Amino acid sequence: MDSIFVDYMDIIGTIVFAMSGTLTALNNKFDYFGALVIAFVTAKDGGTLRDLLLGASPVFWVQATEYFLYIFIGYLMATIFLIILICIIAIKRQWSISPHAIQEIDS
């Protein structure tokens, strides 16, 4: 039972750290690929450093590739959350986008 609990906490922690890295990167005007890289670095650097200091080889996320999926899930959750939040703020403040602005974005 304790092992399952620790596994779930590890997964949740990985997703939350990936979300944190994504939101920080997007807040600092990174593009989406850059935000994904920052999400990966944020989510896995602590465990990687631990493994390197303990002499564990290879590091844990190389053996357990499901961590890539967890990081991507956290990245998507943060990106979708940010888009929904912007939409809610835009509706509440009654922002409007002119057709001219949309044409500039498309070109």
C-alpha positions in Angstrom: 0.0 0.0 0.0 2.8 2.5 0.9 4.6 1.8 -2.4 1.4 2.6 -4.4 0.9 5.8 -2.5 4.5 6.9 -3.1 4.1 6.1 -6.8 1.0 8.2 -7.1 2.7 11.1 -5.2 5.6 10.9 -7.6 3.3 11.1 -10.6 1.4 14.0 -9.1 4.6 15.8 -8.2 6.0 15.3 -11.7 2.8 16.7 -13.3 2.7 19.7 -10.9 6.3 20.6 -11.5 5.8 20.3 -15.2 2.8 22.7 -14.9 4.9 25.1 -12.8 7.7 25.1 -15.4 5.2 25.6 -18.3 3.5 28.5 -16.6 6.8 30.2 -15.7 8.1 29.8 -19.2 4.9 31.1 -20.9 4.9 34.0 -18.4 8.5 34.8 -19.6 7.3 34.8 -23.2 8.8 31.5 -24.3 7.3 29.8 -27.3 5.4 26.5 -26.8 8.3 24.3 -27.6 10.5 26.3 -25.2 7.9 25.9 -22.5 7.8 22.2 -23.0 11.6 22.0 -22.6 11.4 24.1 -19.4 8.6 21.8 -18.2 10.8 18.8 -18.7 13.8 20.4 -17.0 11.7 21.6 -14.0 10.0 18.3 -13.5 13.0 16.0 -13.7 16.1 17.9 -12.6 15.7 17.3 -8.9 15.5 13.5 -9.3 18.3 13.5 -11.9 20.6 15.4 -9.6 19.7 13.0 -6.8 20.6 10.0 -9.0 23.8 11.5 -10.2 24.9 12.3 -6.6 24.0 8.8 -5.5 25.8 7.3 -8.4 22.7 5.6 -9.9 23.2 5.0 -13.6 21.2 5.5 -15.8 19.0 8.1 -14.3 15.5 7.1 -13.4 13.6 8.8 -16.2 15.7 7.0 -18.8 14.5 3.6 -17.5 10.9 4.7 -16.8 9.8 6.4 -20.0 6.3 7.0 -18.7 7.7 10.2 -17.1 7.7 11.8 -20.6 3.9 11.2 -20.8 3.4 12.7 -17.3 5.4 15.8 -18.2 3.5 16.2 -21.4 0.2 15.9 -19.5 1.3 18.6 -17.1 2.4 20.8 -20.0 -1.0 20.4 -21.7 -2.9 21.0 -18.5 -1.1 24.2 -17.8 -1.4 25.5 -21.4 -5.2 24.7 -21.5 -5.6 26.3 -18.1 -3.9 29.5 -19.3 -6.0 29.7 -22.4 -9.3 29.1 -20.5 -8.2 31.8 -17.9 -7.5 34.3 -20.7 -10.9 33.6 -22.3 -12.7 34.0 -19.0 -10.9 37.3 -18.3 -11.7 38.5 -21.9 -15.4 37.7 -21.5 -15.6 39.3 -18.0 -13.9 42.5 -19.2 -15.8 42.4 -22.5 -12.6 42.6 -24.6 -13.1 42.5 -28.4 -10.7 41.7 -31.1 -11.0 43.7 -34.3 -10.9 41.9 -37.7 -7.8 43.9 -38.6 -5.9 42.4 -35.6 -6.9 38.9 -36.7 -5.6 39.6 -40.2 -2.3 40.7 -38.8 -2.0 37.6 -36.8 -2.7 35.4 -39.9 -0.1 37.1 -42.0 
